[in-house]
Amino acid sequence: MANQQTQLDGAAVPGQAPPPAPAAPPAAPPAGAAGGYAYAPTAPAFPAQAPGAPVGPYDPAPGQPQFGAPPAGQPPYGGAPGYGYPQQGGYGYPGAPVPTPPKQRNPVMVWGGIIGGVLAVAIVAGLVVLFTDDNKKKDDPPVASGGTTGQATGGGGTSPDVTASASPSAGSTGSTGGGGGGKAGAYNLAWAADKPASSAGGSTRLLAVWGAEKVAVRADTTGIRAVNTSDGKEAWSIPVPAGAKEFCTASYSANSKHIAAVSLNTGDSDCSTIAAVDLTTGKLSWNVKVGQSRMSSPTLSITDKVIGIGANTAAAVNVADGSVAWAFQPREKDCSVYGTAAGPQIVVTDRCYGLNTTVKSQLVIVETDTGKVASPAPITLTGSIERVDKVLSDQPLVLSMSSGANGDYVLPFDKTNKPGNQMPVKEPGYDSLRLSGLADAFTQSVVSGTTLYVQTNPSKPAVNAYDLNTGKRLWSTDGQAKDGLRLVSGTDKEGKVRAILDMGYGKDAKLVTLAPADGAVSELGNLTVGKDSAFNIGMSTNEFVLNSEGAALYGFSRGSFDAPVFKYVKK
């Protein structure tokens, strides 16, 4: 990996010294006893894959496409339509979801507010998201539960057509909210941001939502755009830089300095160029090409010190300048490594091909800041292509694993990173559970404490709750919705999940909480829609995020057809 910042066209940043000659690759660590901790996780540069080993951890032979890369002529991983939800140009799951009281979300978001001139930062499971409003304090979006890296950003969501009849003109103040109009006690549309002139119909893909003071930031494949939370008008925007094709993936949070991270596709689905986004100034601080091989869908996380990177490597670069912080070293010479960012940690799996290797594949957890091993012992993976599919939550750590010896499963961890019982993702009467992770920009599952809440597929619209200690289903409810329901990002201050119930064509939707014990519905208020609007929550193409006080509901469109960001305010 180059240690210097670069322009996307390959030129050095003006005023920067030319890069030093490449250093010799670090010596491979000594192989320990089979299955032991023979790791040297911190190294001065990204190592190349072992000679003769497959380029990805689960590729059966050299010369085949690397892990995560699409077959020739096929769309990138995640480009196929999602599970029963309409997709805008193919919704991908790039890559890129304290315990007391635990308030988790996938992807996680937390909201903060300016109160009495003092910055009140709401921290839930380490993730901070600042969305402040110049209007009434009751409209300030303080904290919508989270569970991420311990950074300031977050928030994310989306929803369908923001009511064809009730929606105000783009970028204008709506007929609801602070002033006249709207229904008392209901959530009324305050504003809907205008679509950017450069928006390409049907071709955008929501990557992340971040927050900074007074702005909500939406990142998609075509650009990054901030709108004022007070009126929805554009504050700043960042187009795809010259020399790049699109933004590939993004960190699901920003740090306390309001810095977030993105990866850039510089051609042929090579997303190994990482950039830092300053949400205060609306600028890319730097960009740098990392690693010696291509990364097609890296997962990213950010702390105040580093940007963690998970792909066909596990590593971190410094937030300040993109220089290498550390790179994980495989336990043996002939191993390939794959990392998945999990907020303050990175989950690392490997597959080793040595003739004397007895443990072919295993999983360890390392600290994002330092690269040091943070799990008490490695976990042996016995499936032929067993791997981490998603990080459902980072605090507590909950993983979705695929292709285990007994099929796909959910694997929870305690606060010491000791694994718990495996929970199959199939149960009688249901298809495999559709789970969203921290790298996803669309909520299909939420973790709160030791409970996993899953939105089941539209053929049987419901929310199911599962005990992560036992893997057993606790309850299932449709909330008496008429046309489907949607989980809302995050949890409330008590760790309760929220949902929006579609009560039928032309009728107000309902925003509710679901009781952890039995799924009992408690109404927070109606969500006002127009009489002629087809507001189908179950098939929504938007994501919703509620602030901590429950006074404002934000929506973020996944595609390019609806208003990119919109806001409902409780009157």
N, C-alpha and C positions, 0 to 999 in steps of 0.2 A: 504494500500500500504506500502510495506517495505520502510523504510526511508534510508536504506543502499544500497550501491552498492553490486551486487552479481555476481558470476560467473553463467554461464548458467546451470551448473550442480547443482546449489543450494548452493554451498560453498561461504563463505564470501570472499571478496577481501582481499588478504594478507595484514596484518598490520592494518586492520580496526577492530574497537571494535565490539563486538557482538551487535545485535539489541536490543533495549530496549523492555520491555514487551509491548504488544499491549495496546494502550490507549483506554479508553472507547469511544464508538462512540459518536459523537457530538449530543447534544439534537436537536430534530427537531425544526425548527423555528416555532414561533406561526403562526397559520393560520390567514391570514388577510381576509378582505372582499373578496367575490368572485370576481376573475378577477383582484385583486389588486397586488401590487408588494411585496408580502410576501416572499422575497428571502433573504437568507443569503449566498451569493455566495462564500465567502471565508471560508475555513475550514481547520483544520490541517491534515485531512486525507480523503481518498476517502470513502464516505458513502456507505453502502450496500443499495440495493434496499429495498423499503418498504416491511415489512413482508406481505406475501400473495399477493403482487402485481406481475404482470407478470415481467419476467426478462428484457424485452425490452419495449420501450415506446408504441409500437403499436401491441404487442401480445395480442390477445383477452382473453387469460386465462393463469393462471399459469401452468407451466409444458411444455408449448410449446417452440420451439427453440427461443433463444433470437434474438432481431432485428439484422439483418445483418448476422446471422449464417445460413448456408445452411441446408436444410432438410437432414435427415439421408440418406447417400448413394449418395447425390448430390454434384456436385462440388461447391466450394466457390462462394459467390456472385460475379458476374462479370465474372465468368468463361466461360459463354456462348460466342460464337463468337460475334464480334461487328457488327455494323450496316453496312453491305455490305463490310467490309474490312477483308481481310484474317487475320486469327489469328494464332499466333504461340503458340500452347499449351493452347489456350484460353486466350485472352487479357482481363484482369480484370480491373475494375475501382476501385482501392483500396480505402479503407476508412473504391482510394487518389487515376484562372483563372484573391494636386496630380491631381484631376480632371482637373487642369489647367496647362499645357495641358494634358489631360488624355491619357495615353498610356498603354493599358491593354492587357493582354494575358492570355490564359488558356491552360496549366499551365503557369505562368508568368516567364519571364526570362529577365535579363538585362546583358549587357556585358560591361566590363571595359577594359582599356588598360594601359600599361606603356608607358608614353610619356615623353621623355627627362629626364628619370630617376625619374620622379615624378609619383606616382600612381594616375592616373586619374580614379576616381570611378564614373561610370555613374549610377545615381539613377533615376529610372522611377517608379513612384508610390511606392517608398520605397524599391523596390527589386534591389539588385546589383548583377551582375554576372561578375566575372573576368575571362576572357580568354585572355591570352597574348601570343604573338608569338615571338620567337627569331629571326625570319626572318625579312622581310621588314615591315616597319611601316604600310604600306597600307594593310598588311594582318592581322594586329592585330585586333582581334574581339572586338571592343569597346562595343557599346550599341545596343542591339536589344530590342525594347520596352518591357515593362513588366507591372506589376501591382501585387504586392504581399505583402510580409510582411515587407519590409524594411530591407532586408538582402542582403548579398552578396552571390550570387550563381545563379543558374538558367540556362537557356538555355535548350533546349531540342528539340529533333526532331528525325525524322526518315525518311527513303526513301527506295524504293524497291531495286532490284538488282542494285548495283552501277555499271552499265554498264559492261556487261560481257566482251566486247572487249576493252573498254577504261580504265577499272580499272587496276591500277598497281598491282604488287604483294603485298600481304598483308604486311603492316608495312613499306613499302618502299616509297620513294618519287616518286610522279607520274610524268608523262611526260608533265604536265601542270604546271601552276602557275608561280613561279619565274623565271624559266630558259627557255630553248628551248622547242619548241613544244607547242601545244595548239593553239586555235584560238584567235586572237587579239579581244579585246572587249567582249569576252565571259567568262563565268565561266567554268574553266577547272579543272578536277580532280587533286588535289595536292597529296593526299595520302588517303589510306584506311587502317585503323588499322587491324592487324591480329586478327583472332579469338583466344580466349584463349584456351589452350589445354584442359581445364576442361569443356569447353562448352558442354552442353547436347543438342543434336539436338532436336529442336521443343519443348523444355520444359521450356524455359525461358520466362519471361514476364517483359517488361520494366516498371520500377517503377518511375524513376526520372532522371533528368540530372542536374548536378551542375557544377559550375566553381570555380576555384581558380587560382592563378597566374600561367600561363604557362601550365595549364592542363585543359582538359575537362573530366568530371567525369560522368560515366554512371552506374546507379544502376539498377539491375534487381533481380529477385527472387533467382538467384544462386550466386550472388556476386556483389561487387562494384569494378569498375576498372577505373583508370585514365590513360589517354594518353596525351603525349606532343602535344600541338597545333602546334608546329613547324614541326613535322615529323610523328606524329601518333604512335610513339613507346610507349610501356607501361611504365608508371612512377611508379605505384604501384597498388596493388590489395588487396582486402579484401574478403576472402572466407566466406561462412556461418560458424559461430563459432560452435565448438563442443557443442552438446546439443541442437542445433536448427535444424529445418528441412529446413527452407528457410527464406529469407527476405520477409516480408508480404507487407508492405507499406512504404512510405517514404515521408518526407516533400518535397514540391515542390520548396523549396528554401533552401539556407544556410544563415547564418547570416554574419555580417561584420567581424567576427573572422574566417570565413570559416568553421563553424561547421554546420552540417546538422543532421537530425534525421531519424531513421528507426525503424520499429517494426519487431520483430522476431517471427516466428511460432515455438513454442516449442513442438508442438504436438496437434493433434485433432483440428487444425485450431485455436489454442489459440495464438493470436498475442498481448498479453498484456505485453510482455517484450519489453521495449523501450531502444534504444541505441543511443549514440551520435557519430557521425562520424567526425573526424578531417581531413579535406580535405588537409591540409598542410602536415601532417605526414603520412596520409594513414592508420590511426589506429582507432579502436573503443575505445573511451575514457572511457566509462563505459556502463554498461547495468543494468537495474533494472526492476523487475516485479512490475507493477502498478495495483492498484485496487483490489477489493475482488471478482470480477467475470471476466469471460472470455470476451475478445474483439476479434472479428473475423476479422474486417477490419477497424482499427482505422484511422481516418484522422489526419495528423500531420502538424503543422506549427511551425516555430522557430523564435524567436527574439534574441536579444543579451542577454536577461535575462532568458527566459524560453522556453520550448518546450510545445506547446499547443496540447492537445489531445482531439479528439472528437470521441465518440463511444457511448456505453450505459452509458456514463458519459460525463462530460465536466470538464476538469481539466488542470493543468500544473505542470511540474516538472522543477526544476532549471537546466539550461544548465551546470553549473559547476560540479554538482555531481549527478544529478538525484533525489535529495530530493524533497519532495512535496512542491510546491509553494502555490497552492490553489486547492479547489475542489468545484464545484457548488452544492448548496443545493437546493432540490426541494421546491416548494412553500407550499406544504402540505405534510402530513405524507404519504398518499397513492398515491404517484406519481412515475412514472418512467421517466427518463430523457434521451435525446439523443442529443449529441453535434456534430457539424460539424465545423472543423477548417477553418477559413477564414482569414489567414494571421494575422494581428494585432488584430483580433477579433475572437470570436467563437460564432457561431449561435446555440442557445439552444432551443430545443422544448421539451415539456413535455406532458404527458397524465396522468390525475389524476382520481382516482377511488372512491373518497370519496362520501358517500351517499348525502352529502349536497353541493357537488361541482357543481356550475352552469356553470363555464367555464372549460370544460373537457380538452382542449388542447390549448396551446398558445406558442408563439415564442418570445424570447428576445435575445438581443445581449450583449455579455460581452467582456471586454478587455482581450486579451490574457495574457498580463503582470500581471494584478492584479486580474482578475476575477470579477471586478466591472461591474455592469450593465451600458451599454453604449447606450441603446435605450431609446427614450423619453417615450414610453409606450409599454406594451406588445401587441402583435398582436394575436387576437383570431383566432384559426384555426377551421373551421366548418366542414371540410370533415371528414368522419368516420376514415380514416387512413391518413389524410393529413400530409405531412412531407417534410423536405428539401431533395431534391434529389441530387443537386450539388451546389457548389459555383462557379458561372460562372466568377465572378470578385470580388476582395476584395476591390478595390479602383477605382471607386465607387463600393459599395457592390451591387451585382446582384445575385439573387438566382434562381435556377430552383426548383420549387415546384411540387410535385406529389400528385395526388388523392385529389385535392381540391373539393369543392362542385360543381364546374362547370368544373372539369377536371384538367389536368396538366397546369401549367402556369409559366411565368417568373415574378419575383417580384424585381424591382429595388428599391434602396434606395438613398436618397440624403446624403450630407456630415454629416448631423446631425443624420443619421440613421432613418429618417422618411420615411416610405414606400411610393412608388408611385403607379401608376395604374398597375393592373395585366394585363399581356399580354398572351393570350392563345398560346399554342405551336402548335396549328393546325390552318390551314387556307385553304380555298377552293383551290383545285388543288394540295395540298401537303399533304404528310403524316406528322405525328408529327415531329417537328424539332429535329434532333439529335444534342444534345448540349454537349460539353465537358466542364469539370470543372477544377478547380485548382488541384484536386487530380488525374486528368487523365494525362497520358503521351502522349496523341495523340490529336492534334488540330483539332476540328471540328467546333469550334466557337471562336470568338474573340470579346471582348468588348472594344470600344474606345469612350470615352466621353459618350454621350447618344445614341450611335448606337451599335446595336448587329449585328454582321456579322456571318452568318451561312452557312456552306458548306452543300448543299443539297445532298440527297442520290444519288448513282451512276446511278440510272435509269433516273434521270434528273439532270446531273451534272451542277451545277451552284453555285454561291455565292449570297445569299440574304442578304439585309440590312434592319434592322427594327429600327424604332424610339422607344426607350424605354419610351419616354414620352407618346406616343399615342398608341403604340403597332402595328402601321400600317407598312406594308412593303413599303420601300422607292424605292427599285429597285431590279432587279435580272439580273445577267449577267453570261454568260458562257465564256466570254473573247475571243470568237471565237476559243476556244480550240477544237482540233479534237477528242481526246480520254480522256477527263476529265481534271479536275483541282484540285489543293490542296491549301487550306489556309496554309500560313507559320506562324509559331509562332510569336506573337508579332506584333508591328506596327513600322513604321519608326518614325523619330523625329517629324514629323508633325502629327502623329496619324493616318496615312494611313495604311491600311492593305495591305499585299503582298500575292501573289499567284503564284503558278507554273502551267503553262499551258502545257499539253501534246499535242504536235503538230503532233502526229502520229508515227507509227512504224519506228524506225531507224532515226528519225529526231530530231534535237535539241529541247529541251523543252525551254520555255520562262519564265523568272522571271519577274514579273510585279507588279506594284502597282495599286490599284483600288481607283478611286476618290470617296470621301465620298458623294458627291452630287448626282452622277448618275452612279457610277461604271465604268466610263471610264477607259480604260487600258492605262497605261504608261509603256513602256518596260524599264527594267533595264539591260537586257542582256540575251543572249542565255545561256542555260545550256547544255554544250557539252556532247553528248552521242555517243556511238559507233554505226556504221552502222548496226551491227548485234544484237544490244541490244534491248531487249523487256523492255523498260523503261516506264512502265505504271503508270503515276502519279495518275490517278483516283483510282487505286487499290493498291496504294503504301503501303508498310508495314514499312515505315520509316518516321521519322519526320524531318522537316527542320527548321533550325534557322539561320537567317541572322544577321551579325553583324551590328552595328549602322552605320558604314560608307558604308555599302553595298559592301565591298571588299571581304568578305569571307562568304561562305555558308557552314554550318556544318550540317551533317546528323547523326542521331542516330537510329540504327535498333531496332525495337520492339521485334524481335525474335532472334534466334541463327543461322540462315542460312546465312545471309548477313554479310558484314563487320560491326562490332559493332559501329564504329565511322568512319566518312569519312569527307573530306573537299574539297570544291571547291574554287578556287581563281580566281578572275577576272583579266585577263591579260591586 
